[in-house]
Amino acid sequence: MMTCLFENYARWDIEIESGSGTHVVDSTGTAYLDFTSGIGVCNLGHCHPSVIESVSNQMQKLWHTSNLFKSSLQEQVAEKLTEFSNGSSVFFCNSGAEANEAAIKLARKYTGKSKIITFHQSFHGRTLGTMAATGQDKVKQGFGPMLETFIHLPFNDIEALKNEIDDETAAVMLEIIQGEGGVFPAEESFLLELENLCQKHGALLIVDEVQTGIGRTGTPFAYQHYQISPDIITSAKGLGNGFPTGAMIGKEQLKTAFNPGSHGSTFGGNPLAMSAAKATLDTVFEKEFLSEVNNKGNYLFEKLSEQLSSLKSLKSIRYKGLMFGLEFSEEVGPLLSLLRENGLIVLSAGPNVMRLLPPLTVTYEEMDVAIEKISTTLLESKKATC
């Protein structure tokens, strides 16, 4: 079929037309259990009633003015983000890449330095700045020279960091769990020593929580599983439950570095985005809700481990909350196709990792259905190849 779109996405041959909670329906009427959440975006599931009501009410009032005006909605969402993090100031934008761009700019402006250390297999976005920060060559191919002064080191290798960080380092930037890189978690000892090195050399610690934040790992932000206190936190994806929005959260001392005119975003923090974010955070940041995310994650891990124990091709299951990576000794692309045929949509994270990002509202019954589909599909696939 002819298309007027650039072909920069390897699209599946499915068009989703409607959704509710963990379920979506395509243009042929076929229903699926969605364990992608729009790549970790719809943490409250599709068409959550509270988000619908909040955005609908706001649409009747105002869609857009500009950031020349005060915004009580921005203030309310910023207050919520700072209440549940260690930050004190927030900049709103429209995506994770924009939030990370803002973090890079803020670190360089505040410190007066330009060297930023990131890690192999990291993913921070596809703008020129965040692409340079990303530790994956495949996203950079064909775009010419990258923005200078980004250094990429092996993840969880504290000795490599000790050898590279110095007094000319503006920041160290990392994901607590590398999502696109294969669902690889940072080791606690690595994080603690990394923070110490940042403090020793006057470098800022930037934590990219675009995928791990907003309850995905069972805490408001993933860094809160560890005894660290980042200087800058970036957020997007789950923040608006599908409505495009992003945020950069910074500590108090960084506030003066972003003085009027230093950075901006035409649509950042617009009323519709803020109404979606407020409704989302009011639900996700509840203590009982987050506790249940952890319970569900443990349940899903135990059941998957039990059901897939006979699969020799399964190397490991990595998870935190409801962020899962199942690593296999073979490429998972064909398995993802088979699962879609069986009514379950999941993701990859590199060639050998199956990634599960169900809505945080997923029920135990829905998890049981997904586990059965995964188990049956994988076991039947193994029999077919024997």
C-alpha positions in Angstrom: 0.0 0.0 0.0 1.3 3.5 -0.9 2.0 5.7 2.1 2.6 9.4 2.4 4.6 8.8 5.7 8.3 8.5 6.1 9.2 4.9 6.6 11.3 5.4 9.7 9.2 2.9 11.7 9.1 -0.8 11.2 5.4 -1.0 11.7 3.5 -4.1 12.6 0.5 -4.9 10.3 -2.0 -4.0 12.9 -4.0 -0.8 13.3 -5.3 -0.3 16.9 -8.6 1.5 16.8 -9.8 1.4 20.5 -8.7 0.4 23.9 -9.8 0.0 27.5 -7.5 -0.8 30.4 -5.2 -3.6 29.3 -7.2 -4.5 26.2 -7.0 -3.1 22.7 -9.0 -3.8 19.5 -7.7 -3.4 15.9 -9.4 -2.4 12.7 -10.5 -5.9 11.9 -12.2 -6.3 15.3 -9.4 -8.5 16.7 -8.8 -8.1 20.4 -5.4 -8.2 22.1 -4.0 -8.1 25.6 -1.6 -5.2 25.6 1.6 -5.7 27.5 3.4 -2.8 25.9 1.4 0.2 27.4 2.5 2.2 24.3 6.1 1.4 25.3 5.7 2.2 29.0 3.3 5.1 28.5 -0.2 4.1 29.5 0.7 3.2 33.0 -3.0 3.5 34.0 -4.1 1.6 30.9 -6.0 2.8 27.9 -8.7 5.4 28.3 -8.5 5.6 32.1 -11.7 7.3 33.4 -9.9 9.8 35.6 -7.7 11.0 32.8 -10.6 11.2 30.4 -12.6 13.3 32.8 -9.7 15.6 33.6 -8.7 16.3 30.0 -12.3 16.5 28.8 -13.1 19.1 31.5 -10.0 21.1 30.6 -10.9 21.0 26.9 -14.1 22.9 27.7 -12.0 25.7 29.3 -8.8 26.2 27.4 -6.3 24.3 25.2 -3.4 26.7 24.9 -2.1 30.1 25.9 1.7 30.2 26.3 4.3 30.2 29.0 4.1 33.9 29.2 1.2 33.5 31.6 1.1 31.9 35.1 -0.3 28.4 35.3 -1.8 27.0 38.4 -2.1 23.6 36.7 1.7 23.6 36.1 2.2 24.6 39.7 0.0 21.7 40.9 1.8 19.1 38.8 5.2 20.4 39.7 4.3 20.3 43.4 3.3 16.7 43.0 6.6 15.8 41.2 8.7 17.5 43.8 6.7 16.1 46.7 7.5 12.6 45.5 11.1 13.2 44.4 14.1 14.9 45.9 13.8 17.8 43.5 12.4 21.3 44.1 12.0 22.8 40.6 10.4 21.5 37.4 10.6 22.4 33.7 7.8 21.0 31.5 8.2 20.0 27.9 6.6 17.4 25.5 8.7 14.3 25.5 11.6 12.3 27.1 14.1 13.5 24.5 13.2 17.1 25.3 13.4 16.5 29.0 16.9 15.0 28.5 17.9 17.9 26.2 16.9 20.2 29.0 18.9 18.2 31.5 22.0 18.3 29.3 21.7 22.1 28.8 21.1 22.7 32.5 24.1 20.7 33.5 26.4 22.5 31.1 25.1 25.9 32.0 25.2 25.4 35.8 28.7 23.8 35.9 30.2 25.8 33.0 31.6 22.5 31.8 30.7 20.4 28.8 32.0 16.8 29.3 29.2 14.4 30.1 29.6 10.7 30.8 26.9 8.2 29.7 27.0 4.4 29.3 27.1 1.7 26.6 23.6 0.4 25.6 21.9 3.5 27.1 19.1 5.3 25.3 18.3 9.0 25.9 16.5 10.1 22.8 16.8 10.9 19.0 17.5 14.6 18.9 21.1 15.5 18.0 22.0 16.1 21.6 20.3 13.1 23.1 21.4 10.9 20.2 25.0 11.9 21.1 24.3 11.0 24.7 23.0 7.6 23.7 25.4 4.7 24.0 24.1 2.7 21.0 25.8 3.2 17.6 22.8 2.0 15.7 20.8 5.1 16.4 23.6 7.3 15.2 24.3 5.8 11.8 24.1 8.1 8.8 23.8 11.4 10.8 27.4 12.5 10.6 29.5 13.8 13.5 27.9 13.8 16.9 27.8 16.6 19.4 31.2 16.5 21.1 32.2 15.9 24.7 30.0 12.8 25.4 32.0 9.9 26.8 30.5 6.4 26.8 31.6 3.8 29.3 30.7 0.2 30.1 27.6 0.0 32.4 28.1 -1.1 36.0 31.9 -0.7 35.5 33.0 1.5 38.4 36.7 1.3 37.5 36.1 2.6 34.0 34.2 5.5 35.6 37.0 6.2 38.1 39.5 6.4 35.2 37.4 8.8 33.2 35.6 11.2 35.5 37.5 14.3 36.5 37.1 18.0 37.5 36.1 18.9 33.9 33.1 16.6 34.0 29.8 18.4 34.0 27.6 15.4 34.6 27.1 11.6 34.7 23.9 10.6 33.0 22.3 7.1 33.3 19.2 5.0 33.5 18.6 3.1 36.7 17.4 0.3 34.4 18.5 0.4 30.8 15.1 -0.1 29.0 15.9 0.0 25.3 19.3 -1.5 26.0 17.8 -4.8 27.3 16.2 -4.2 30.7 19.6 -4.2 32.5 19.5 -2.8 36.1 22.3 -0.8 37.6 24.0 -2.5 40.5 23.5 -0.8 43.9 27.2 -0.6 44.7 27.9 1.0 41.3 25.2 3.6 41.9 26.5 4.5 45.4 30.1 4.8 44.2 29.0 6.7 41.1 27.3 9.3 43.3 30.4 9.7 45.5 32.5 10.3 42.4 30.2 12.9 41.1 30.3 14.8 44.4 34.1 14.5 44.6 34.5 16.0 41.1 31.7 18.6 41.2 29.7 16.7 38.5 25.9 16.6 38.5 24.1 13.2 38.6 21.4 13.0 36.0 19.0 10.1 36.2 16.9 9.4 33.1 13.6 8.1 34.4 11.7 8.5 31.1 10.8 4.8 31.1 11.3 3.8 34.7 9.5 6.7 36.4 5.9 7.3 37.3 5.4 4.1 39.3 6.8 1.6 36.7 9.2 -0.1 39.1 6.9 0.2 42.2 8.2 3.5 43.5 7.5 7.0 42.1 11.0 6.9 40.5 13.3 4.0 40.1 16.3 5.7 41.8 14.3 5.6 45.1 15.0 1.8 45.4 18.6 2.9 46.2 20.2 5.4 48.6 21.1 8.0 46.0 20.0 11.6 45.5 20.2 12.7 41.8 20.7 16.3 41.0 18.4 16.1 37.9 15.6 13.6 37.1 13.9 13.4 33.7 10.4 12.1 33.1 8.0 11.6 30.3 6.2 8.4 28.9 3.9 7.6 31.9 3.6 11.2 33.1 0.5 12.0 31.0 -0.7 8.4 30.5 -0.5 8.8 26.7 -0.9 12.6 26.4 2.4 14.0 25.2 4.3 15.6 28.1 7.7 15.5 29.7 9.4 17.1 32.7 12.9 17.8 34.1 13.1 18.0 37.9 16.1 19.6 39.5 17.5 20.4 42.9 17.1 23.9 44.4 20.6 25.1 43.7 20.1 24.6 39.9 17.1 26.9 39.7 19.0 30.1 38.9 20.8 28.5 36.0 17.6 28.5 34.0 16.9 32.2 34.1 14.3 33.8 31.8 15.2 33.2 28.1 17.7 30.4 28.7 15.4 27.6 27.7 11.7 27.1 26.7 9.0 25.1 25.0 6.0 26.4 23.1 3.7 23.6 24.1 5.5 22.5 27.2 3.2 22.4 30.2 0.1 23.2 28.1 -3.3 22.9 30.0 -4.4 19.6 28.4 -1.0 17.9 29.2 -1.1 19.2 32.7 -4.7 18.0 33.3 -3.7 14.5 32.1 -0.5 14.5 34.3 -2.4 15.7 37.4 -5.0 12.9 37.0 -2.3 10.4 36.4 -0.1 11.3 39.4 -3.1 11.6 41.7 -3.6 7.8 41.2 -0.1 6.4 40.6 1.6 8.1 43.5 -0.8 6.6 46.1 1.1 4.4 48.5 -1.4 1.5 48.1 -1.2 1.7 44.3 2.6 1.5 44.3 2.6 -1.3 46.8 0.3 -3.3 44.5 2.6 -2.7 41.6 5.4 -4.5 43.5 3.1 -7.3 44.5 2.0 -7.8 40.9 5.6 -7.7 39.7 6.6 -10.4 42.2 3.6 -12.5 41.1 4.4 -12.2 37.4 8.0 -13.1 38.0 7.2 -16.2 40.1 4.6 -17.5 37.6 6.8 -16.9 34.6 9.8 -18.6 36.3 7.6 -21.5 37.1 5.9 -21.9 33.7 9.1 -21.4 31.6 11.5 -23.4 33.8 11.8 -26.1 31.1 12.9 -23.7 28.4 16.7 -24.0 27.9 16.7 -21.0 25.6 15.5 -18.7 28.4 18.7 -17.3 30.0 17.3 -15.0 32.6 14.3 -12.9 33.7 15.1 -9.4 34.9 12.5 -7.2 36.5 11.7 -4.4 38.9 8.0 -3.7 39.6 6.2 -4.2 36.2 9.2 -3.7 34.0 10.4 -7.1 32.7 13.1 -8.4 30.4 13.2 -12.0 29.4 16.5 -12.8 27.8 16.8 -15.7 25.4 19.7 -17.4 23.6 18.0 -16.7 20.3 16.3 -13.7 18.6 12.9 -12.9 19.9 11.4 -11.3 16.8 9.6 -14.4 15.6 8.3 -15.1 19.1 6.7 -11.6 19.2 4.9 -12.3 15.9 3.6 -15.6 17.2 2.4 -13.9 20.4 0.5 -11.3 18.5 -1.2 -14.1 16.5 -2.2 -15.5 19.8 -3.6 -12.2 21.1 -0.8 -10.8 23.2 1.3 -7.8 22.3 4.8 -7.5 23.8 8.0 -5.7 22.9 11.7 -6.4 22.3 14.6 -4.7 23.9 17.4 -5.6 21.6 17.5 -8.8 19.5 17.4 -11.3 22.3 15.2 -9.7 25.0 11.4 -9.9 25.3 10.2 -6.8 27.2 6.9 -6.8 29.1 5.5 -3.4 30.2 1.9 -4.0 31.1 -0.3 -1.2 32.5 0.2 -0.9 36.2 -3.5 -1.5 36.5 -3.2 -5.0 35.0 -5.2 -7.5 37.0 -4.0 -10.9 38.3 -6.4 -12.6 36.0 -5.0 -10.7 33.0 -1.5 -11.6 34.0 -2.5 -15.3 34.2 -3.9 -15.1 30.7 -0.7 -13.4 29.5 1.5 -16.0 31.3 -0.5 -18.8 29.7 -0.1 -17.3 26.2 3.6 -16.8 26.6 4.1 -20.3 28.0 2.0 -22.0 25.4 3.5 -20.0 22.5 7.1 -20.5 23.5 6.7 -24.2 24.3 4.9 -24.9 21.0 7.6 -22.9 19.2 10.3 -25.1 20.7 8.4 -28.3 19.7 8.0 -27.0 16.1 11.8 -26.4 15.8 12.8 -29.8 17.3 
